[in-house]
């Protein structure tokens, strides 16, 4: 089985427009931005959280702290991913106790990554609330999880994969639908 590119669904400007809109939605929903913390799920959730924070600062003049969450040890597929997983650690610069935490990730699929992130967050502290922001929601949920902020809903088949490519990680900006072919 191989993955082949099927279609580009977002280019650089579409990603930026979606993130700007999501930043506005976060501002509208959270009256006191001083109580908000953006927490990116390690890997691509981190640069997305940093961009959202930058847009919030641009729109409102408020610096929202950004944290990094490593969910490696909380995954339910840990043994399937790698015999020796690499834990890079979490880094959240403020106490999340009693604050509104916005978890940020690139793609929402089964919900298992978000479940692991919720477990990891609760081990760090007890937020007043946890919200979820994702660039892409592709459906196929296995757990009762939904995003509060979505850049784009993309219905997919199970044979398709969404690849989010960000300049900070991949050196280019685009969201692609890939297809498994034999």
PyMOL commands that set and color helices and strands:
alter all, ss='L'
color gray80, all
select helices_A, chain A and resi 12-29+33-35+44-60+72-74+78-81+112-124+167-170
alter helices_A, ss='H'
color red, helices_A
select strands_A, chain A and resi 2-11+36-41+65-69+100-108+129-137+149-153+160-165+174-181
alter strands_A, ss='S'
color yellow, strands_A
deselect
rebuild
show_as cartoon
